[in-house]
Amino acid sequence: MKIDLLIADYFDKQHAVDLGYLLNSYAEDPMGGGTSLPARIVENIAVELARLPHAFSVICYVDGTPAGLANCFEGFSTYQCKPLVNIHDLVVVKEFRGLGISQLLLRKIEETASKKGC
């Protein structure tokens, strides 16, 4: 089994499709409300995130199949007087749970945050 993590390129068509799929998977799960997202959101989430210079997403693939997602936003900590990262969505598709993907996503976020001086 091959697990890959990457920072999504919102302009990459496959990443955009996978981001929409993963976010919708979260919405359909009981933890996400149990209801599918409207098609306009699934189809346009990458376009809208690309407009936000403070947004980044981490996608996890297992053997080339989208398995996990973290949508993050940079902010600022006044108490630390430096940037911070807010994890807004953390998704692991049901059939890939139990593989440690959430921990891998968190490590990739931490690595990315560190590079940004957070």
N, C-alpha and C positions, 0 to 999 in steps of 0.2 A: 504494500500500500504506500503510495506516494502522496505526501501532504505538502502543499505549497501555499505560502501566504504572500500577498503583495498589496501594495498601495494601489487602489483602483485608479485607472486613468478614465475620468468621466467622459472623455471624448472617444474612447475605444468602444466600438459598437458591441463587442462581446461582453466587456465589463459592464456596460450600461444595461444590457439584457440581464446579465447575472445579478446585478445589483437589484433590479426590479423584482426578479424572481425570488431572491433571498428575502427582501423586505416583505414581499407578499406572503412568503412562507411563514414569517414571523406573525404577520397579521392574522393568518388563518389558524395559527396555533391558539389554544385556549389562553396562554399567557399574553398573546397579542390582541385578544378580543374575540377570536374565533370567526372573523369575517374577512373575506377577501377585500383587498384594496380596489378602488375604482381603477379601471384600465388607464385612465389619464395619468394617474400617479405612478403606476408600474412603468408606463412607457416614458415618463418625463422626469423621474426622480434624478437621474444622472445629469440631465441638462440643467435642472434647477440647482443641484449641488455644485455644479461647475461654476455657477455664477457667484458662489460664496468663497472668497479667497481664504477663509478661515476653516473650511470644511475639508475633511479627508476621510476616506473609507478604506478599510482593510477587508479584503476578500480572501477566504480560504477555499482551496480546491483539494479534493481527495480524488486522486486518479483522474484529474481533469474535470471532475464534476463539482459545481458550486455547492459548498457545504456549510459555510459560515460567513458572517458579515459583522463588521462593527462600523457604525457611522459615528464620526467624532467631529467636534468643533473646538477650535482654539478660543480661549478666553483669556482673562487676566485675573490673577490673584492679587488683590490689594494688600493682603496681609503678608504675602511673600514678595510682593513687588516684582513679579515676573509672570510670564505666560503660563497658562495651564491648559490641559486638554479635558474636555467633557465628553464622556462616552454616552452618546444619546441612544443608540440601538446596539444590542448585542444579540446576535442570532446564530443558532446552530440548528440546521435542518434535522428533523426528528431521527431520520435513519442514520445520522452521523454522530448522534449523541453518545457519550461514553468513551470517545476517542481522545479526550483532552483538548479538543479544538478551542474551547473557550479560553483555556489557559494559554494556548499558542497565540490567539488573537490578542489577549491582554499583554503578552510579552512583546508582540510586534507594535502595539500601541505605545507601550512604555519606551521601546527603542526609538520610535518616531518622535515621541514627546521629548525625550532626552536630546535628540539631535536638534530640536527646535528650542532648546534651552528652557523647557518646562520643568 
